[in-house]
Amino acid sequence: MSLEARFPRTILPTVCIPWTTEHRLDADLFRSIVRSRLAGGIRHLYVFGTAGEGYAVTDAQFDEIVGHFVAACADTPDAHPMVGLIGQSMGILIARAERAMAAGVRDFQFTLPAWGVLTDDEVRTFVRGLLWRLPEARFLHYNLLRAGRLIAAPLYAELAAEHPNLVGTKNGTGDTLRIHALLTEAPMLRHFLTEVGYPIGCAIGEPGLLQSLSSTNDPHAWRFFEAGVAGDHETLAAMHPAYLAIEEALTRFAGDGPHIDGAYEKMLQRVTEERLPLRLLPPYTAASEAAYRTFRRWLGERHPQLLPGVPIDLGRAG
């Protein structure tokens, strides 16, 4: 089996879903956001992670959003729209993936069902049932504790040997040992790390950047990503502290309200798209307008280099 990674090394960002006051999709704004991200150089873009509320949408909402997503990407020939699959039933994930493929999607990410924590054998069964059913699609596994467990590097290597269409993972970890294991024991998969773990990964292997904390300024995010590709650890070290500060500030200013990732992601993406509503599908609690304004003011005062349109100045990167 080739050890060359099966998926491009790039930035992988999400698109948050704009809901109206009636909790319907604001389709015009959604398409505008997607096209704006593509115009900024993004080519691999996804909906329906936790930030995209993939856990909360109905089948009708899923199909509607996928349709608008694919349509918004259609004018960018080298765009690769990716759709997240989250659910308690393997059958639901397969059915949603088949409908998305009929709409033109070929890249997916999936989570494990969370009703009961899967054993290793159940993970094998689940992955086999999904990936064998759709051999022409590519899949990333979203490795998060909301599923009750994490998949470790040896099991990833085993799954990759069985499934050539398992091409990558998403990991929001800053744990050096876990990052080292992923990149050295399962290098055939492209492991996407958030800003927290990306510099660590770049000292070990070739991770992609799972964009989150850098969503307020795409050129700054590209500089961070490219520094890792180039092995420019000095630049990574200079830029990294600002992202860590943002992570702490988001939870501090949001207070005791939200506990779902999408609440924080919408605060971040609102910085670049002021029309984006903060609201989430019920019953989950969104960040308040006051929390967002406090965060936005803090960002301008403490890390103005991360505001949209501000030129990169590595002297102020941290």
N, C-alpha and C positions, 0 to 999 in steps of 0.2 A: 504494500500500500504506500502510495506517495505521501511524503510528509509535507509537501507544499500545501499551503492553506487553500481551501476550496472557494473562498469568497474574497472579494477585493478588500484591500486595506484602505479604509476610508473613514469619513465621518458618517455616523448613523444617527440622525435626529428624528424626533417624533413630531406629529402635528396634533395639538390639542383640539378638541371639538368645541366649536362655539354654539352654545345653546341659547335659544330665545327664552323669554320669561315663561313661555308655555312648555319649556323643555323640548322644543323641536329644533332640528338642525337649522342653523342659519347658513343655507347652502351657498349663497353668494360670498359671504365672508370666508367660509371654509375654502372655497375654490381660490379666492384671492390669496389666502395665507399659503396654500400649497404652491401656487405659481410664484409667489414672492420668494419662498425658500429655494425653488428651482432656479430662479433668476440669480440668486446669490451663489450658485455653483454647486448646490447640493444635488446629488443624483440618486442616492439611496435614501428613501424617506419612508416612514411607516406611520400607520394609524393603529389604534387599539392595543397599545401596551397598557400599563396601569395609568400612565399619564393621559392616554387617549380613551380611557374609560371602557376598554374592551370587555371588562368584567360586568358592565352594567347595561349594555345595549340589548335591545330586543333583536330578533331576526330581521324584522322589517327595518329597524334603524341600521343594522349592520349592512344590509343590502343597499339601502339608500346612500349611506356614507361611502361604501366601496364604489358605487357607481359614480358619484361626484369626484372621488379621489382619482380614479382611473381617467376620467374625462379631463381633470385638471392637469394630469401628467402627460396627456396625449400629445400636446404641442412640443414636448421636449423629447425627441426621439431616443436619447440615451438615458432617460429616466427609468428607474426601477422601483415602482411602488411596491411596498411591502405591507402585508396585512397581518395583524396579530390575531391569534386564536386562543381564547380563554373560555373555559367552561368546565363543568363537572362531568360531562359525558364525552367519551371519545367519538360517539356517533354524531354529536352536535358539532364538534370540531371538524370532522370529515365533511359533513354536509355544508358547513359554512365555507370550508376551503374549496369544495367543488363548485359552489356558486361563485366564489371570487375568481376562480380560474376561468369560469365561463365568461366572466367580465374582462379577462385579460391579465389577471395577476399570476405571477409565477414565483414570487418570493413571499415566504411566510415566517412568522415566529410563533412559537407555541409555549404554553405553560403546562405543567402537570395539574391534574385535577386535585382539589384541596379538601374535598369532603372527608377523605381518609388519606393519611400519609401513605404514599406508595412504597412498597418494598422494592428492592433492586429488580426482582423478577417481574413485578408489576410495571416498573418503568420500562423494562425490555418489551413487555407485551404492549404497552401503550404506544411506545415509539414505533414498534413494528406495525401495529395496526394503522397508524396515521401515515407513516412514510412509505410503506409498501403500497398503500392504496393510491398514492399520488407520486409515482416515480419521476414524473417530468417536472415536479416542483422542487424548489430549494427551501430548506428549513433551518432556522436558527432556534435554539432552545433558550428561553428566557429563564435564567437560573435564579430564582428568588425564593426567600423563606416564606412568602405567603402561601406557597404550596406545601409548607410543612417540612420541607427537606431541601437540601442542595444536592446536585449531582457532582461528584468528585471526578477528578481527571481520569483515573483508571477506567471508570464506567463510560466516560465520554469516549475514550480511545476504543473501547469495545464496541460501543454503538456506532462509531464512525466506521469501523471495519466492516460492519454489517450493512450500513446504510450510506451509500455514496451521495445521497441527496441530503444528508445531515451536513451542513456546511459551516456552522458557526454557533456561537453562544453569546449571550448578554450577561454580564456579571457586574453588579454594583459594589464590588468589594475593594477595600484598600489593604487587605491582608496579604502581606508579601509572600507567605508560604503557599497560600492558595493560588495566587497569581502565578508564582513560579511553577507550580504543578500543572496548571492549565496550559501554560505556554511551552513547557518542555515535555510533558507526557501526552498531550493531545495537540501537537502542532499542526495537524492536518485541518483543524477547525480554526476559523478566524474568531478569536475571542475579543469581543468589544467590551471595553472598560470605560467607566465614567471618568470624569476629570480627577476624581479622588485617586483612582488606582492607575490611571494611564501612565504617569511618569515612572512608576514602579515597573509596569509591564514593559516599557520601552528600554529599560535597562536589562531586560531578560530576553525578550523576543520581539514579535511584531504584532502588537495588538491594534485593533481599530479603536476609534474614539466614539463611545456612546454619549452623544451630546446631551447635556442636561444643564449643569450650572453655567455653561458658557453660552447659553441660548440668548443672552442679552446683546451679544455682539458677534455676529458670524465671522467677520474678518479676524477678530481676535482668536476665535475658536480654531479657524484654519491655521493661524500662526502657531498655536499650541500643538495642533495635530502634526503639522509639518516639521516642527522642531523634534518631535518624537521620531518621525520617519528618518530625519537626517541624523539622529543620534546627538542632537544639540541639547545635552542635559543641563547646561547652564541656563539656556532660555526656559526650558521646562521648569527648572527650580525657581526662576524669577517670576514666572506666571502663576505657578501653582498656589501660592498662599492666598491670592485673591479669590480663587474658587472655593477654597476651604472656608474662607470668611463668609462668602455668600451662603454656603450650606448652613452655617451656624446662624446667620442673620435671618434666613427664611423661617426657621422654626421659632426663633426668639420673637420675631415680630408677629407671626401668625398666632402666637399664644396657644391656648388650650383647645382651639376650635378644630381645625382640620387634622386628619390623620391619614389621609389618602394622598399618594404621590401626586396625583393630578392637580390637587389644590396648589401645591408648590410650583409645579411646572407651569400652571397658568399664570402665576405671579411672574415667573421668569419670562414667559413668552409675551405677556402683556407689555413688557418694557419695549419690545420692538413692534408690537401691534396693539395700539391703544384701544382699538375697537373690540378686542377679544374679551368677552364676558368672563368673569371669574367663576360663575355658577357651575355646579356639577349636577349630574343626574341624582335625584333623591334615592336613598336617604342620606347621602354623604354630605358632609359639611364643607363648604368652600371657604376660602380665605375671604375676609371682609375687605371692603373698599378701603377702610381706614388702615388695615394691615398692609395692603398693597401700597398705599400712598407713603406710609412710613418706610417701607422697604425701598421704594423708588427714590425717596429723598436721601436715605442712607447711602444708596449706591452712588448717587451723584456726588455726595460729599466725600465718601471714603474711597470709592473706586471709579472715578469718572471715566477712566479708560475703557470701562466695560459697557458704557452707554452706546446706543446705536449711533453710527456715523462718526464716532470719535476715532481719529487715526491711531494706529498702534504706536505706543511709546514705551519701549521696554524699560526705560528709566523709571516709569511709574507702573510697571506691570504687576508688581506685588502689592 
